C-alpha cells in the first residue's frame, strides 16, 4: 500500500502544481476570494493532517495570514515538501499503526496511518475539482489533473512555476 500512497502523493503534488500554474497565469483568479479560500483550505488541510500523523498539536492555519493568493504559493510548496519528506521516512510496516487525533470539532478518532494517508490526496482531488469549476466560471479552462491523465503523461513530477 505504501507504493500506492506514494503514487497518490506524487499525483497530488503534480495536480496542485498544475492548478497553481493556471491560477497564477490568469489575473481574475488572483483576485477571486472564493478561489483563494479553496486554495487555502487544500494546503491548510495538508499541513494539519501531516501534523496529526506526526503527533504534533497544530492549530488550524489562519486564512488572514495569507492576504493575497500569491501569499499562499510558498505555503503550498512547503506543504508538499514536508509531505514528501514524511512519506520517505515511512515503511509499509508503519501504515497499520494507529493515529489518534482530534478533528476541528474536538472529537477524538483513532485510525490506521495508511487510511489517513490515502484520504489526503483524495481530499485534495475533490477540492481541485471545485477549483476547476470556479476557474471555468471565471472564463478559464483548467488543465485536466485526473489520475489517469497524470498516468498517461508518464507520472511526471510536479513543476512549480
C-alpha positions in Angstrom: 0.0 0.0 0.0 2.9 2.4 0.6 3.7 2.4 -3.1 0.1 3.3 -3.9 0.2 6.1 -1.4 3.5 7.3 -2.8 2.0 7.5 -6.3 -1.1 9.3 -5.0 1.1 11.9 -3.2 3.2 12.5 -6.3 0.0 12.9 -8.3 -1.5 15.2 -5.6 1.6 17.5 -5.8 1.6 17.4 -9.6 -2.2 18.3 -9.7 -1.7 21.1 -7.2 1.2 22.5 -9.1 -0.8 22.3 -12.4 -3.6 24.3 -10.8 -1.2 26.8 -9.3 0.4 27.3 -12.7 -3.0 28.0 -14.3 -4.2 30.2 -11.5 -1.1 32.3 -11.4 -1.4 32.9 -15.2 -5.0 34.2 -15.0 -5.3 37.6 -13.3 -9.0 37.2 -12.5 -8.3 34.1 -10.5 -5.7 36.0 -8.4 -8.5 38.4 -7.3 -11.1 35.8 -6.5 -11.7 35.4 -2.8 -13.6 32.2 -3.0 -10.8 30.6 -5.1 -8.3 31.9 -2.6 -10.3 30.3 0.2 -10.4 27.0 -1.5 -6.6 27.0 -2.2 -6.0 27.9 1.4 -8.2 25.0 2.6 -6.4 22.5 0.4 -3.0 23.3 1.7 -4.0 24.0 5.3 -5.6 20.6 5.5 -2.4 19.1 4.1 -0.4 20.7 6.8 -2.9 19.7 9.6 -3.0 16.0 8.5 0.7 15.9 8.5 0.9 17.3 12.0 -1.7 14.7 13.2 0.4 11.9 11.7 3.5 13.2 13.5 1.6 13.6 16.8 2.0 17.3 16.8 -0.8 19.6 18.1 -1.2 22.2 15.5 -3.8 24.9 15.4 -5.6 25.2 12.1 -3.7 27.8 10.0 -5.4 31.2 9.7 -6.5 32.5 6.3 -5.7 36.1 7.3 -2.0 35.1 7.3 -2.3 34.9 3.5 -3.9 38.2 2.4 -3.3 37.5 -1.4 -3.5 34.4 -3.4 0.2 34.7 -4.2 1.0 34.7 -0.5 -0.3 31.1 -0.4 2.1 29.8 -3.1 5.2 29.3 -0.8 2.9 27.7 1.8 1.6 25.2 -0.9 5.1 24.2 -1.9 6.3 23.8 1.7 3.3 21.6 2.5 4.2 19.2 -0.4 7.9 19.2 0.6 7.0 18.3 4.1 4.6 15.5 3.0 7.3 14.1 0.7 9.9 14.1 3.5 7.4 12.4 5.8 6.5 9.7 3.4 10.2 9.0 2.6 10.5 8.0 6.3 7.5 5.6 6.4 7.6 2.0 5.6 4.8 -0.5 4.8 5.0 -1.6 8.5 4.1 1.9 9.6 0.8 2.0 7.7 -1.4 -0.1 10.1 -0.2 1.9 13.1 -3.0 3.8 14.9 -3.1 7.5 14.8 -5.2 9.2 17.4 -6.3 12.8 16.6 -9.0 15.4 17.2 -10.9 16.9 14.4 -11.8 20.6 14.3 -14.9 19.9 16.5 -12.8 18.4 19.2 -13.9 14.8 18.6 -11.3 12.2 19.0 -10.7 9.4 16.5 -8.2 6.6 16.0 -7.5 5.3 12.6 -4.6 3.5 10.8 -2.0 5.8 9.4 -2.3 4.3 5.9 -6.1 5.0 5.8 -5.4 8.6 6.7 -2.6 8.9 4.2 -5.0 7.6 1.5 -7.6 10.2 2.5 -5.4 13.3 1.9 -4.8 13.0 -1.9 -8.5 12.2 -2.4 -9.4 15.3 -0.4 -7.1 17.4 -2.5 -8.5 15.9 -5.7 -12.1 16.7 -4.6 -11.2 20.4 -4.0 -9.2 20.7 -7.2 -12.4 19.8 -8.9 -14.1 22.7 -7.2 -11.2 25.0 -8.2 -11.5 23.9 -11.8 -15.2 24.6 -11.7 -14.6 28.1 -10.2 -12.0 28.8 -12.9 -14.4 27.8 -15.7 -16.9 30.2 -14.1 -14.3 32.9 -14.4 -13.8 32.1 -18.1 -10.6 29.9 -17.9 -10.3 26.3 -18.9 -8.2 24.4 -16.4 -5.8 21.7 -17.3 -7.1 18.1 -16.6 -5.4 16.8 -13.5 -7.2 13.4 -13.2 -5.1 10.5 -12.0 -5.4 8.8 -15.4 -4.2 11.9 -17.2 -1.1 12.0 -15.0 -0.5 8.3 -15.6 -0.8 8.7 -19.4 1.7 11.6 -19.2 4.2 9.2 -17.7 3.7 10.1 -14.0 5.6 13.3 -14.1 6.9 15.1 -11.0 5.4 18.4 -10.1 6.7 21.6 -11.8 6.1 24.6 -9.6 6.2 27.6 -11.9 
